[in-house]
Amino acid sequence: DFKDLAITLGGPEKPVLIKYGVFIQSIVDFVIIAFVLFLVLKAMLTLKARFEKEKEAAAPPAPSPSEIYLKEIRDALVKK
């Protein structure tokens, strides 16, 4: 805990404290929270990418409109 760190300025009758420990503690807290948030978001994005790959692999691509028209023409020619 860095909150008690301070520099005393001035004389003994009117001391002035500069509490730099509070600033250091805030920086440490921010870094810890940012790192945890980074790890959570990284895990979520990894899982999302994995599920999207599985979804793409499971569903075959739909035929293009030109392929559909060509199949209809082929079927019409076979019937003649």
C-alpha positions in Angstrom: 0.0 0.0 0.0 1.6 3.2 -1.2 -1.0 5.7 0.2 1.1 6.7 3.2 4.1 7.9 1.2 4.5 11.6 1.4 7.1 14.4 1.3 7.0 17.0 4.1 7.8 20.6 3.0 7.9 23.7 5.2 8.8 24.1 8.8 7.7 22.2 11.8 5.1 24.8 12.8 3.2 24.5 9.4 4.2 21.3 7.6 2.9 20.8 4.1 2.5 17.2 2.9 2.7 16.2 -0.7 1.2 12.7 -0.8 2.7 11.1 -3.9 1.8 7.7 -2.6 -1.9 8.2 -3.5 -0.9 8.9 -7.1 1.3 5.8 -7.2 -1.5 3.7 -5.8 -3.9 5.0 -8.4 -1.5 4.2 -11.2 -1.0 0.6 -9.8 -4.8 0.1 -9.5 -5.3 1.4 -13.1 -2.7 -0.9 -14.5 -4.1 -3.9 -12.8 -7.7 -3.1 -13.9 -6.5 -2.4 -17.5 -4.6 -5.7 -17.6 -7.6 -7.8 -16.4 -9.9 -6.0 -18.8 -7.4 -6.7 -21.6 -7.4 -10.4 -20.7 -11.2 -10.7 -20.6 -11.6 -8.9 -23.9 -8.9 -11.1 -25.6 -10.6 -14.2 -24.3 -14.0 -13.0 -25.6 -12.6 -12.2 -29.0 -10.8 -15.5 -29.3 -14.1 -17.4 -28.4 -16.0 -15.3 -30.9 -13.5 -16.1 -33.7 -13.6 -19.8 -32.9 -17.4 -19.9 -33.0 -17.5 -18.0 -36.3 -15.0 -20.5 -37.8 -17.2 -23.4 -36.7 -20.3 -21.7 -38.2 -18.6 -21.1 -41.5 -17.3 -24.6 -41.7 -20.8 -26.1 -40.9 -22.7 -24.1 -43.5 -21.8 -24.7 -47.2 -21.7 -21.5 -49.3 -24.9 -20.7 -51.2 -24.7 -20.9 -55.0 -24.5 -17.7 -56.8 -27.4 -16.5 -58.9 -25.5 -17.2 -62.1 -25.0 -20.9 -61.0 -28.7 -21.2 -60.3 -29.6 -19.9 -63.8 -27.0 -22.2 -65.5 -28.6 -25.2 -63.7 -32.0 -24.2 -64.8 -30.8 -23.9 -68.4 -29.1 -27.3 -68.2 -32.2 -28.9 -66.8 -34.3 -27.3 -69.6 -31.9 -28.6 -72.2 -32.0 -32.1 -70.7 -35.8 -32.2 -70.9 -35.8 -31.3 -74.6 
